[in-house]
Amino acid sequence: MNLNRMAFLSRYAHVEYREDIAAYYHSLGMRPVFLSKIVADVLNRLTENNTLHDLVQSVTDAELRQDVLDAILLLIENKILIPDPSFDDEVIQYFRSKIPEPYIQVAFFVLTDACNFNCKYCFIEHDRVKNNFAPVNMSWETAQEGLDYFSQLIAEDSEKFNERKAIQFYGGEPLLRFDIMKKLLERISEYKEQNKLPADNLEITCITNGALLTDEIVNTLKKYDVGITISIDGDEAATINRCDHNNNEVYPEIMRGIDLCKKHGAKLALSITLTEESLADEDAVLEMLDKIKPDRVGFNTLISGSHFQVSDDYHIRASNFVLRAFDYIRTSGVTYEDNFVRKVSSFAEASVCVYDCGAVGGNQVIIMPDGDVGLCEGFIGERKFLASHVFDKKFDPKKSELYQEWGGRMPLKMDACQNCIALGICGGGCLVGSYKNKGSIWELNEKHCYHIKNSTSWLIWDTYNNFNQNQRTAAI
C-alpha cells in the first residue's frame, strides 16, 4: 500500500463513540469498523495537508503505530478513507445506476372501503367521511378485471414472472366482501394452473380486524394458503381506540378471530398499531405476543393529524420500543415482519435498500372497489394518486407520470438525504406521513428520520455487542 498519498474521509462516512470505542461507518458500504478511541484520536489528526505516511510516522509508540496502520487498511478497504473526494461521486452514481425500472409485483384488492369498525386513529375512514365519499363495494366484474390487469402487468417481463408476487385483500374490512374474495381465490388457483400467475411464488394475505372471521372463513383461507393478518394494538387496555360504529370496544371480537386462526392452524400474523396506550405498558404487548405466539408480527406507528393527535415524544418512544421488541422477538421463534426487518437484512447483507415502499419502487397497484388503480394504499380514503383503471389494458407503469414522480422520491436520489447515516438502509419510509403533515410527498418526515437514524445506530452497536472477544480484539 502506498502511504505517500493524501487520504480523505468519505462524505458517506460517519463516526459514533461509546466510551472508549469509535465506530466508523460508511452509509452505503454498511460494514462498521470499530477502533479504540486512542486510534481514532490519531486518525482525527489526518488533514488535507499531510499524507498517510506522515500520520503513521507521527506516532512514536510502536504498538500504537501498528494499530493505526491496521486501522487505515480497514478504513480504506471499507471505502471510509478514499484517495480523492471525486471517488464518492462514482460510488453514488454506481448505486443510482442499479435502481430498477418499475415492475408490478404486488396487487392490493380493496374489496370495499367500508368497515365494521370505526377506530379513532384510522385516517382512511376519516378521509373518506371528510370527503363525503360513500363506501363502495367491489363487484365481481371489477374483481375479475383487476386480476386480469395484475396478471397482464406481471407478464410484461418474462424473466421476472416467477419472482415473488403478492396479492393482498385490503379495505376497509375485506371480509365484508368475503363472497368476492372466495371467488377470486378460486380464480387465482385457476390462473396459477394456466401459468397466468406464478404457481409456486405467490403470497396471498388477508388484512383484517378479525371480527368477522368464522370457522368457514378461516378454513377457506387456509385451504387457499392465505395468510391472515389481524390488526390489534396490544392487550385489552391498549386496544381501547378500536371500536365499532356505536363506540363499543371490540377487543373480545378481535381475540375471538385470533383464537379461530389458532384453532384451525391458519397462518396468523399480528399487525400491532403502537398507540399511546401500547407504549404505556410495553411489557403487556410483549406478554401478549408470548401468549398468542403468532407466526409473524409487525408494528405500525400512528400518523397524527387533525382527527387524532399523539404526544410530542411519541415517535421517540415508539422507535425505542420497536428496537426493544426486535431484540426480544428474534429469540422467540416468531418472524418479525415489520419494515424494520428489511433494515436488518439490508444492514446484515450490506445491500442498499433502494426504496422502502412498493409505491416508490413502482412495484404495486392498488385496485380500488370501483376499478380505479392507485399507487399507495394510504390514500384509499382520499382517493388520490390514481394512475389508471382496470379496463385500461395499455397502462405501463414505466411511462406513467405518477409512477415516475414517486420513483424519484428515493433517498439515493435526494440531496437532503446524502449526509444521513441511514442512507443505505432507509429506503425513504412511508410517504403518507409526509403528505398528510406537510402537503407533499417530497417533504422529509422528521419522525421517520429519527427512527431510521436511531435504528442505524442501534444496529451498529448491536453488531459490536455481538462480536466475540477475538473478533472484538481484531476489530479494534
GIGIQUI-V946695 format. One record per backbone hydrogen bond with DSSP energy under -1.0 kcal/mol. CO is the residue of the C=O (numbers start at 1). NH is the residue of the N-H. If there is no record, write none. Layout:
# GIGIQUI-V946695
co: (CO;CO)
nh: (NH;NH)
This chain:
# GIGIQUI-V946695
co: (3;3;5;8;10;12;14;16;18;20;21;22;23;24;25;26;27;33;35;36;37;38;39;40;42;43;47;51;52;53;54;56;61;62;63;64;65;66;67;68;69;70;71;72;73;74;75;75;76;80;82;84;85;86;87;88;89;90;91;92;93;96;105;106;107;108;109;109;111;114;119;122;123;124;125;126;127;128;129;136;139;140;141;142;143;144;145;146;147;148;149;150;153;160;165;166;167;168;169;170;173;174;175;177;178;179;180;181;182;183;184;185;186;187;188;189;190;191;191;192;201;203;204;205;206;208;210;214;215;216;217;218;219;220;221;222;227;228;229;230;232;235;239;241;243;244;248;250;251;252;253;254;255;256;257;258;259;260;261;267;268;268;269;270;271;272;275;276;281;282;283;284;285;286;287;288;289;295;296;297;298;300;308;311;313;314;315;316;317;318;319;320;321;322;323;324;325;326;329;335;338;339;339;340;341;342;343;344;345;346;357;358;363;363;365;366;367;368;371;372;373;373;374;376;377;379;379;385;388;389;391;392;396;400;401;402;403;406;408;410;414;415;417;420;422;424;427;431;432;433;434;435;445;446;447;448;449;450;451;452;453;454;455;456;457;458;459;460;461;462;464;468;469;470;471;472)
nh: (5;53;52;82;13;27;25;23;21;37;18;35;16;33;14;30;424;24;22;40;41;42;43;44;45;46;50;55;56;57;58;59;65;66;67;68;69;70;71;72;73;74;75;76;77;78;80;81;79;10;8;87;88;90;91;92;93;94;95;96;97;99;166;365;168;367;111;170;138;173;122;126;127;128;129;130;131;133;132;113;143;144;145;146;147;148;149;150;151;152;153;154;156;163;203;107;205;109;207;111;176;177;178;181;182;183;184;185;186;187;188;189;190;191;192;193;194;196;197;195;165;167;227;169;229;231;213;218;219;220;221;222;223;224;226;225;206;269;208;271;273;239;242;120;118;247;244;254;255;256;257;258;259;260;261;262;263;264;266;228;295;296;230;298;232;300;279;280;285;286;287;288;289;290;291;292;293;335;270;337;272;274;305;314;317;318;319;320;321;322;323;324;325;326;327;328;329;330;332;297;341;342;343;344;345;346;347;348;349;351;361;363;105;106;108;374;110;371;390;368;387;388;366;379;380;383;384;375;373;392;393;395;399;404;405;406;407;409;410;413;417;418;420;423;426;353;356;435;436;437;438;439;449;450;451;452;453;454;455;456;457;458;459;460;461;462;463;464;465;466;467;472;473;474;475;476)
